[in-house]
């Protein structure tokens, strides 16, 4: 097989499609450092099945795709196609009859590589075997890369043997032998697994035979049980038939008894209706008595509240009378002191006038004394006016107390009217002898007694007020 053409698209620095013609004889690629000479060799190794990203001088296989530049965007795939002349028919089956072989490898970013030979998708292993039979490949010593000469000189015997085998054209045989050994080992592993499965199937067969014997025994016992159940069901059916006949007779007797009971029930219902009609007047009287009792209870509660208010008002009036009496005594004493002081001041003023008339020489001193006496008289007048204002305030409070007394008398009159109305209602009801009415009557008597006590207290307070006035 003879290499004819290498077409590179998007591989490393080859962003645009590029072709390298491999003519018979010696073909060389010449250029300065960094122009991509090593990328041509790496693309050839890559299309022949190289699977080491480190051998491609990258961290991952996606690094072989053009990563972009300042003026060009990155590519999402890379593709290398190697055209091989197979006119000698040295390619393995099924490619022996093809005159030209086109081996293509394409990689999409993040999706891995795909291989094709003459447009037909194949495995990476098929491509590697194709080139191994031709005594070449991605890892062939015939592809000399940078630093490989020194590696060949210092190579170990095993690596040297691999070089000699490839030169002798048996590298493909070793590759196929290795693949055959792997298949043989897989077949041995499958045979061991089949032995294990056979042993498991034998144990399962023994278990299934045992279960089959149990199933046969179960069928026989089930048939016997079904026969016994049929006999038992017939016996129960016969007993049920006899019991049904006896129940029918009992039902007929029960129907007769029910008819008699229905007649008795109808008669009892008629008597009950008559008794209910007789009870209606008594129920109406009971309802009236209950209504009267309820109204009397409400009236009693209202009288209790009025009595409590009257008692509180009396207590307040008593306190006001006591305070007014104390104020009157204090103001009377103050007025008496003022009158005494005024009398004394009048006497002093008269004495001063007499002295002024009798002693003209002492007029300056006497005038001074007169001014002082006038001042004392003015202070006494002020005190008299204050006492007069206090007396007016006391009279106003006495008027307010009189108003409150009239209000209390009015409330007392209303309470007496309500009490009279309650007594009239009680008289109209007549002597209804029920425990509730007796209790209401007792409460009413107690309320009347409390009202009489409140009336006496009010009269006593009015008499005390009259004495104070």
C-alpha positions as CSV (number, residue, x, y, z in Angstrom):
1,X,0.0,0.0,0.0
2,X,1.3,3.4,-1.0
3,X,0.3,6.7,0.7
4,X,-0.8,9.2,-2.0
5,X,-2.5,12.2,-0.4
6,X,-3.1,13.7,3.1
7,X,-6.0,16.2,3.4
8,X,-6.2,18.2,6.7
9,X,-9.2,20.4,7.8
10,X,-9.4,22.2,11.1
11,X,-6.5,20.2,12.6
12,X,-4.4,22.3,15.0
13,X,-3.0,25.2,12.8
14,X,-4.7,24.0,9.6
15,X,-7.9,26.0,9.9
16,X,-8.4,26.0,6.1
17,X,-8.4,22.8,4.0
18,X,-4.9,21.8,3.1
19,X,-3.6,18.8,1.0
20,X,-0.1,17.2,1.1
21,X,0.8,15.1,-1.9
22,X,3.0,12.2,-1.2
23,X,4.7,11.4,-4.5
24,X,6.8,8.3,-5.2
25,X,10.4,8.8,-4.0
26,X,11.3,11.4,-1.3
27,X,8.8,14.1,-0.3
28,X,9.9,16.8,2.1
29,X,8.2,19.5,4.1
30,X,10.5,22.5,4.6
31,X,9.8,25.6,6.7
32,X,10.8,27.7,9.6
33,X,10.2,26.8,13.2
34,X,6.5,27.1,14.2
35,X,5.1,26.8,10.7
36,X,3.3,23.5,11.3
37,X,5.8,20.8,10.0
38,X,5.2,18.7,13.2
39,X,1.4,19.1,12.8
40,X,1.6,17.3,9.4
41,X,3.3,14.3,11.0
42,X,0.9,14.4,13.9
43,X,-2.2,14.5,11.6
44,X,-0.8,11.4,9.8
45,X,-0.4,9.5,13.1
46,X,-3.8,10.8,14.3
47,X,-5.7,9.4,11.2
48,X,-3.9,6.1,11.7
49,X,-5.5,5.7,15.1
50,X,-3.4,7.5,17.7
51,X,-5.4,7.7,20.9
52,X,-2.9,9.4,23.2
53,X,-3.6,13.2,23.7
54,X,-0.1,13.5,25.2
55,X,1.4,12.1,22.0
56,X,-0.5,14.9,20.2
57,X,1.1,17.5,22.5
58,X,-2.3,18.3,24.2
59,X,-4.1,17.8,27.5
60,X,-7.2,16.3,25.8
61,X,-8.1,14.9,22.4
62,X,-10.2,18.1,21.7
63,X,-7.0,20.1,21.7
64,X,-6.3,18.9,18.1
65,X,-9.2,21.1,16.9
66,X,-8.3,24.6,15.8
67,X,-8.7,26.8,19.0
68,X,-9.0,30.1,17.2
69,X,-6.8,33.2,16.7
70,X,-7.1,36.9,16.8
71,X,-8.7,37.1,13.4
72,X,-10.4,33.7,13.2
73,X,-13.0,32.0,15.4
74,X,-12.4,28.5,16.7
75,X,-13.7,25.4,14.9
76,X,-16.0,22.8,16.3
77,X,-14.5,19.8,14.4
78,X,-11.4,18.6,12.8
79,X,-11.0,16.0,10.0
80,X,-8.0,14.3,8.4
81,X,-8.3,12.1,5.3
82,X,-5.4,9.8,4.1
83,X,-5.6,8.4,0.5
84,X,-3.9,5.0,0.0
85,X,-3.1,3.2,-3.3
86,X,-4.2,-0.4,-2.9
87,X,-3.7,-1.7,-6.5
88,X,-1.5,-4.5,-5.1
89,X,-4.5,-5.8,-3.0
90,X,-2.5,-6.0,0.2
91,X,-5.3,-4.5,2.4
92,X,-7.1,-7.0,4.6
93,X,-10.7,-8.0,4.0
94,X,-13.2,-6.6,3.2
95,X,-11.0,-3.8,1.6
96,X,-8.8,-6.1,-0.6
97,X,-10.6,-5.4,-3.8
98,X,-10.6,-1.6,-3.5
99,X,-8.0,0.0,-5.6
100,X,-8.0,3.2,-3.5
101,X,-8.6,3.5,0.2
102,X,-9.7,6.7,1.9
103,X,-9.2,6.6,5.6
104,X,-11.0,9.4,7.4
105,X,-11.0,10.4,11.0
106,X,-13.3,13.2,12.3
107,X,-13.6,14.6,15.8
108,X,-16.4,16.9,17.0
109,X,-15.8,19.0,20.1
110,X,-17.1,17.2,23.1
111,X,-18.4,14.1,21.1
112,X,-15.3,12.0,20.3
113,X,-13.9,10.6,17.1
114,X,-15.5,8.6,14.2
115,X,-13.5,6.6,11.6
116,X,-14.5,5.9,8.0
117,X,-12.9,3.8,5.2
118,X,-14.2,4.6,1.8
119,X,-17.2,6.4,3.4
120,X,-18.2,3.3,5.6
121,X,-18.0,3.8,9.3
122,X,-15.6,1.4,11.0
123,X,-14.0,0.8,14.4
124,X,-10.8,2.4,15.5
125,X,-9.5,-1.2,15.9
126,X,-10.2,-1.9,12.2
127,X,-8.1,1.1,11.2
128,X,-5.3,0.1,13.5
129,X,-5.3,-3.5,12.0
130,X,-5.3,-2.1,8.5
131,X,-2.1,-0.1,9.1
132,X,-0.5,-2.9,11.2
133,X,-0.8,-5.3,8.3
134,X,1.0,-2.7,6.2
135,X,3.9,-2.7,8.8
136,X,3.1,0.8,9.9
137,X,0.7,2.6,12.3
138,X,0.4,5.5,14.7
139,X,3.1,4.2,17.0
140,X,5.3,2.8,14.2
141,X,9.0,3.5,14.6
142,X,8.9,4.4,10.9
143,X,7.3,7.7,11.9
144,X,10.2,9.5,13.4
145,X,9.3,12.5,15.5
146,X,11.4,15.0,17.4
147,X,13.8,13.2,19.8
148,X,12.9,9.7,18.6
149,X,16.4,8.9,17.3
150,X,17.9,9.2,20.7
151,X,15.1,7.1,22.1
152,X,15.8,4.4,19.5
153,X,19.5,4.4,20.5
154,X,18.7,4.0,24.2
155,X,15.7,1.7,23.6
156,X,15.3,-1.4,25.6
157,X,15.5,-4.9,24.0
158,X,11.7,-5.2,24.0
159,X,11.3,-2.0,22.0
160,X,14.1,-3.0,19.6
161,X,12.4,-6.3,19.0
162,X,9.2,-4.5,18.1
163,X,11.1,-2.4,15.6
164,X,12.6,-5.6,14.0
165,X,9.2,-7.3,13.9
166,X,7.7,-4.3,12.1
167,X,10.6,-4.2,9.7
168,X,10.0,-7.9,9.0
169,X,6.3,-7.3,8.3
170,X,5.0,-9.4,11.3
171,X,3.6,-6.5,13.4
172,X,0.1,-7.1,12.1
173,X,0.4,-10.8,13.0
174,X,1.3,-9.9,16.6
175,X,-1.6,-7.4,16.8
176,X,-4.0,-10.1,15.5
177,X,-2.4,-12.6,17.9
178,X,-3.0,-10.2,20.8
179,X,-6.6,-9.7,19.7
180,X,-7.1,-13.4,19.3
181,X,-5.6,-14.0,22.8
182,X,-8.1,-11.4,24.2
183,X,-11.0,-13.2,22.5
184,X,-9.8,-16.6,23.7
185,X,-9.6,-15.2,27.2
186,X,-13.1,-13.8,26.9
187,X,-14.3,-17.2,25.5
188,X,-12.7,-19.0,28.5
189,X,-14.3,-16.5,30.9
190,X,-17.7,-17.2,29.1
191,X,-17.1,-21.0,29.5
192,X,-16.4,-20.6,33.2
193,X,-19.5,-18.6,33.5
194,X,-21.5,-21.2,31.5
195,X,-20.2,-23.9,34.0
196,X,-21.4,-21.7,36.9
197,X,-24.8,-21.2,35.2
198,X,-25.0,-25.0,34.5
199,X,-24.4,-25.8,38.2
200,X,-27.1,-23.2,39.1
201,X,-29.5,-24.7,36.6
202,X,-28.9,-28.2,38.0
203,X,-29.6,-27.0,41.5
204,X,-32.7,-25.2,40.2
205,X,-33.8,-28.4,38.4
206,X,-33.5,-30.4,41.6
207,X,-35.6,-27.8,43.4
208,X,-38.2,-27.7,40.7
209,X,-38.5,-31.5,40.7
210,X,-39.0,-31.4,44.5
211,X,-41.6,-28.6,44.0
212,X,-43.3,-30.7,41.3
213,X,-43.7,-33.6,43.7
214,X,-45.2,-31.3,46.2
215,X,-47.5,-29.9,43.6
216,X,-48.8,-33.4,42.7
217,X,-49.4,-34.1,46.3
218,X,-51.1,-30.8,46.7
219,X,-53.4,-31.6,43.7
220,X,-54.5,-34.9,45.3
221,X,-55.1,-33.3,48.7
222,X,-57.0,-30.4,47.0
223,X,-59.3,-32.9,45.2
224,X,-60.1,-34.7,48.5
225,X,-60.7,-31.3,50.2
226,X,-63.1,-30.2,47.5
227,X,-65.0,-33.5,47.8
228,X,-65.3,-33.1,51.6
229,X,-66.3,-29.5,51.2
230,X,-69.0,-30.4,48.7
231,X,-70.4,-33.0,51.2
232,X,-70.2,-30.4,54.0
233,X,-72.0,-27.8,51.9
234,X,-74.8,-30.3,51.1
235,X,-75.3,-31.0,54.8
236,X,-75.3,-27.3,55.6
237,X,-77.8,-26.7,52.8
238,X,-80.1,-29.4,54.1
239,X,-79.9,-28.0,57.6
240,X,-80.6,-24.5,56.2
241,X,-83.6,-25.8,54.3
242,X,-85.1,-27.3,57.5
243,X,-84.3,-24.1,59.4
244,X,-86.0,-22.0,56.7
245,X,-89.2,-24.1,57.0
246,X,-89.2,-23.6,60.8
247,X,-88.5,-19.9,60.4
248,X,-91.4,-19.6,58.0
249,X,-93.7,-21.1,60.6
250,X,-92.3,-18.8,63.3
251,X,-92.7,-15.8,60.9
252,X,-96.4,-16.6,60.5
253,X,-96.9,-16.7,64.3
254,X,-94.9,-13.5,64.6
255,X,-97.1,-11.8,62.0
256,X,-100.2,-12.7,64.1
257,X,-98.6,-11.3,67.2
258,X,-97.6,-8.2,65.3
259,X,-101.2,-7.7,64.2
260,X,-102.4,-8.0,67.8
261,X,-99.7,-5.6,69.0
262,X,-100.6,-3.1,66.3
263,X,-104.2,-3.1,67.4
264,X,-103.2,-2.5,71.0
265,X,-100.8,0.2,69.9
266,X,-103.5,2.0,68.0
267,X,-105.8,1.9,71.0
268,X,-103.0,3.2,73.2
269,X,-102.3,6.0,70.8
270,X,-105.9,7.1,70.8
271,X,-105.9,7.2,74.6
272,X,-102.6,9.2,74.6
273,X,-104.1,11.7,72.2
274,X,-107.1,12.1,74.5
275,X,-104.8,12.6,77.5
276,X,-102.8,15.2,75.6
277,X,-106.0,17.2,74.8
278,X,-106.9,17.1,78.5
279,X,-103.4,18.4,79.4
280,X,-103.6,21.5,77.2
281,X,-105.5,23.8,79.7
282,X,-103.0,22.8,82.5
283,X,-100.1,23.5,80.2
284,X,-101.5,26.9,79.3
285,X,-101.9,27.7,83.0
286,X,-98.4,26.6,83.6
287,X,-97.1,28.8,80.8
288,X,-99.0,31.8,82.2
289,X,-97.6,31.2,85.7
290,X,-94.1,30.9,84.3
291,X,-94.5,34.2,82.4
292,X,-95.8,35.9,85.5
293,X,-92.9,34.5,87.6
294,X,-90.4,35.6,85.0
295,X,-91.8,39.2,85.0
296,X,-91.9,39.2,88.8
297,X,-88.3,38.1,88.9
298,X,-87.3,40.9,86.5
299,X,-89.2,43.4,88.5
300,X,-87.5,42.2,91.7
301,X,-84.1,42.5,90.2
302,X,-84.9,46.1,89.0
303,X,-86.1,47.0,92.5
304,X,-83.0,45.6,94.0
305,X,-80.9,47.7,91.7
306,X,-83.0,50.8,92.5
307,X,-82.6,50.1,96.2
308,X,-78.9,49.7,95.9
309,X,-78.7,53.0,94.0
310,X,-80.8,54.8,96.7
311,X,-78.5,53.4,99.4
312,X,-75.4,54.6,97.6
313,X,-77.1,58.0,97.1
314,X,-78.0,58.3,100.8
315,X,-74.4,57.4,101.9
316,X,-73.1,60.1,99.5
317,X,-75.6,62.7,100.9
318,X,-74.6,61.8,104.4
319,X,-71.0,62.4,103.6
320,X,-71.8,65.7,101.8
321,X,-73.9,66.8,104.9
322,X,-71.0,66.0,107.2
323,X,-68.5,67.9,105.1
324,X,-71.0,70.9,104.8
325,X,-71.5,71.0,108.6
326,X,-67.7,71.0,109.1
327,X,-67.3,73.8,106.5
328,X,-70.0,75.9,108.1
329,X,-68.5,75.5,111.5
330,X,-65.0,76.5,110.1
331,X,-66.4,79.5,108.2
332,X,-68.5,80.6,111.2
333,X,-65.4,80.6,113.4
334,X,-63.5,82.5,110.7
335,X,-66.3,85.1,110.4
336,X,-66.4,85.5,114.2
337,X,-62.7,86.1,114.3
338,X,-63.0,88.6,111.5
339,X,-65.8,90.5,113.4
340,X,-63.7,90.5,116.5
341,X,-60.7,91.8,114.5
342,X,-62.9,94.5,112.9
343,X,-64.2,95.7,116.2
344,X,-60.7,95.8,117.6
345,X,-59.5,97.8,114.5
346,X,-62.4,100.2,114.9
347,X,-61.5,100.8,118.5
348,X,-57.9,101.3,117.5
349,X,-58.9,103.8,114.8
350,X,-61.1,105.7,117.1
351,X,-58.2,105.9,119.6
352,X,-55.9,107.1,116.9
353,X,-58.3,109.8,115.8
354,X,-58.7,110.9,119.4
355,X,-55.0,111.1,119.9
356,X,-54.6,113.0,116.6
357,X,-57.1,115.6,117.8
358,X,-55.5,115.8,121.3
359,X,-51.9,115.9,120.2
360,X,-51.2,117.8,116.9
361,X,-47.4,117.5,117.6
362,X,-47.6,113.7,117.2
363,X,-49.3,114.0,113.9
364,X,-46.5,112.4,111.8
365,X,-46.3,109.3,114.0
366,X,-50.0,109.1,114.2
367,X,-50.4,109.4,110.4
368,X,-48.0,106.5,110.1
369,X,-50.1,104.5,112.5
370,X,-53.2,105.6,110.7
371,X,-51.8,104.3,107.4
372,X,-50.9,101.0,109.1
373,X,-54.4,100.8,110.5
374,X,-55.9,101.5,107.1
375,X,-53.8,98.7,105.6
376,X,-55.0,96.3,108.4
377,X,-58.6,97.4,107.7
378,X,-58.1,96.7,103.9
379,X,-56.7,93.3,104.7
380,X,-59.7,92.6,107.0
381,X,-62.1,93.7,104.2
382,X,-60.4,91.3,101.8
383,X,-60.7,88.5,104.3
384,X,-64.4,89.3,104.8
385,X,-65.0,89.2,101.0
386,X,-63.2,85.8,100.8
387,X,-65.5,84.5,103.6
388,X,-68.5,85.8,101.7
389,X,-67.4,83.9,98.6
390,X,-67.0,80.8,100.6
391,X,-70.5,81.2,102.1
392,X,-71.9,81.6,98.5
393,X,-70.1,78.3,97.5
394,X,-71.5,76.6,100.5
395,X,-75.0,77.8,99.6
396,X,-74.5,76.5,96.0
397,X,-73.5,73.1,97.3
398,X,-76.6,73.1,99.5
399,X,-78.7,73.9,96.4
400,X,-77.1,71.0,94.5
401,X,-77.7,68.7,97.5
402,X,-81.3,69.7,97.5
403,X,-81.5,68.9,93.8
404,X,-80.0,65.5,94.4
405,X,-82.4,64.9,97.3
406,X,-85.4,65.7,94.9
407,X,-84.0,63.2,92.4
408,X,-83.7,60.6,95.0
409,X,-87.3,61.3,96.1
410,X,-88.4,60.9,92.5
411,X,-86.6,57.6,92.1
412,X,-88.1,56.5,95.4
413,X,-91.6,57.4,94.1
414,X,-91.0,55.4,90.9
415,X,-89.8,52.4,93.0
416,X,-92.9,52.7,95.1
417,X,-95.1,52.8,91.9
418,X,-93.4,49.7,90.5
419,X,-93.8,48.0,93.8
420,X,-97.5,48.8,93.8
421,X,-97.8,47.5,90.2
422,X,-96.1,44.3,91.2
423,X,-98.5,43.9,94.2
424,X,-101.5,44.6,91.9
425,X,-100.3,41.9,89.5
426,X,-99.8,39.5,92.3
427,X,-103.3,40.2,93.5
428,X,-104.6,39.6,90.0
429,X,-102.8,36.3,89.7
430,X,-104.5,35.0,92.8
431,X,-103.2,32.4,95.2
432,X,-101.1,30.2,92.8
433,X,-99.4,27.7,95.1
434,X,-96.0,27.0,93.5
435,X,-92.6,26.9,95.1
436,X,-91.3,29.6,92.6
437,X,-94.1,32.0,93.4
438,X,-93.5,31.5,97.2
439,X,-89.8,32.3,96.7
440,X,-90.7,35.4,94.6
441,X,-93.1,36.5,97.3
442,X,-90.4,36.2,99.9
443,X,-88.0,38.2,97.8
444,X,-90.7,40.9,97.3
445,X,-91.4,41.2,101.0
446,X,-87.6,41.5,101.6
447,X,-87.4,44.3,99.0
448,X,-90.4,46.1,100.6
449,X,-88.6,46.0,104.0
450,X,-85.4,47.3,102.4
451,X,-87.4,50.1,100.7
452,X,-89.0,51.1,104.0
453,X,-85.5,51.2,105.6
454,X,-84.2,53.4,102.8
455,X,-87.2,55.7,103.1
456,X,-86.5,56.2,106.9
457,X,-82.9,56.9,106.2
458,X,-83.8,59.5,103.6
459,X,-86.2,61.2,106.0
460,X,-83.5,61.3,108.7
461,X,-81.0,62.9,106.2
462,X,-83.6,65.5,105.3
463,X,-84.2,66.4,108.9
464,X,-80.5,66.7,109.5
465,X,-80.2,69.0,106.5
466,X,-83.0,71.2,107.7
467,X,-81.3,71.6,111.1
468,X,-78.0,72.6,109.3
469,X,-79.8,75.1,107.1
